[in-house]
Every structure is written in structure tokens, then in C-alpha cells.
Amino acid sequence: MSHAFSSNPILVFDIETVADTDAARRIYPQLAELNDADTLSALTAIRIQEAGHDFMRLPLQRIVCISALYIKDGTFSLFSLTADKFSEKDILTKFFRAFSEVKKLPKVISWNGSGFDIPVLIYRAMQYDLSAPWLFEEGERIKNMRFDNYVNRFHTRHLDLMDRFSQYGASRREAMAVVASLYGLPGKTDIDGSMIGDLVSNNDWQTLAIYCESNVMNTWLIYLRWLRLTGQLSSPDFNAWQQQSRDYLEKITQADGSPRHRAFITDWSSAPES
């Protein structure tokens, strides 16, 4: 099977967040004396008054999970960094290791990464004195990254599929679940982003990680279709990569030996053929 990719690794990623009540108390002094629950309620009310919805400002999004699919020379590795095991600083530090060696910098694939994930990474990382110079390199130290970097919107070292599909905002940006379902992928699940806070409160880290990993796999499978559309992947290679992705998922098990992504595989298998 042709890899149809460069020798650089591929990193498909997604993050999950909750409201940062500690930061909220610093930004809104009127919340300073409230406990976490009351702070969240008050912060939600403030946000609705400010914006007409309860989606928090990006600087107030505390990262509780980063999931990623790392592919190198055809070998898959799907993993999650969750806040039950790591501090937010450690989650970011471990994620940034993917960008530590210039010769091994990955091609990054996301869905709304430019609009949400990367800005959140920036806001949060700067709280912890972290550094990821090559992720933000624009050619000052490495000349060939002047026209091939993660920062410039129109470069492809980071391909934000939502941004690209919408022609950089010329048309409506669609939710990944809608696009994945269109292509017969398991886009819609019993979990959505509005439930992340409850999962964290209930210490249901396994459900959270599986949900985030499912977003990553949907993004990866949409990316394969993008490669086929743009002539970077032949139809036989597209089918082979899809099969390899399915085979890999079927091998991932929980501690009790059950398939970790059974629901994803079932939904994908039951979807109509493309």
C-alpha cells in the first residue's frame, strides 16, 4: 500500500475543555468569594448576558483531555492525555513533545483547530512557562518554514479541515458530526461537547477519552476523503487506509479485554457504503 504521505509523521488531534473557575475569579472580581459550583453558575449567567450563549471565552477553557492519532510510516498510535492522570501543564508538555525535533515535525490535522484548539493551547500554555518554538516558527530560525509553517492560515503543515471546507469562512462552517454523518462515519454519538463538564464531575474519564478519540478518528477518516478528492490518494489506497484504520481500532481493548471503540466500529460498519 502506498503511504501517499511525506516521510513526516501525521498528528490528528482534538481537545476537550471545561470552564476554569479559578481563572474566572481573577477576571471577574465579583466571583472571588464564591465556591466552584456557584462560580460556574454565575460565570454561565455572565457569559449568556455578554454573548447570548454559555460557551466560555477561550482563555477560560481549561484543558482536561487531548487525544491524538499519531501515524509514522503506516504505524498507528491513538492515545489520550486526561486530567485524572496529568495536570494541565503536564498534558500540554507531553503534547508539545511532538514538536520538539525539527526533522520529525508532524503534519497536523484538525477540525476547527485554528478556531478553537490551537488558540486554547496558546492561552493555557502561557500560564505555565511552556515553550513550543517549532509549533510557532515562521521562518526566523528555519528559513524553509517561512512558507511552510503551522501558523499561516493558508499553509498546509496544519490543515484545519473545517476551515478548508468552508473556504476559510466564505461559506458556513459545519460541525464535524454533520460532515462525518454525511460520509457514513460515526459522527453522532450519545456524547457531545456540552456534556464534558458532567463527565469530569462524575470522574467518567473513560467515556470522555473515548469520545475525544472518536472525534480524532472521525477527523482522520474525513481527511482520507480529502486526500482522495484532491488527488493525493488513489481510490485503492483510500480503501486500504480505511481498512487499516478499522483493523487498528478493532485491536484496541479496555483493561477487561473488551473493544475500546466497539460503538464507533459498529456505527461505522452499519453505515451505508460510500
Summary of the structure (lengths in Angstrom):
residues: 274
radius of gyration: 19.2
end to end distance: 20.5
largest distance: 61.5
contacts: 781
relative contact order: 0.14
helix: 49%
strand: 14%
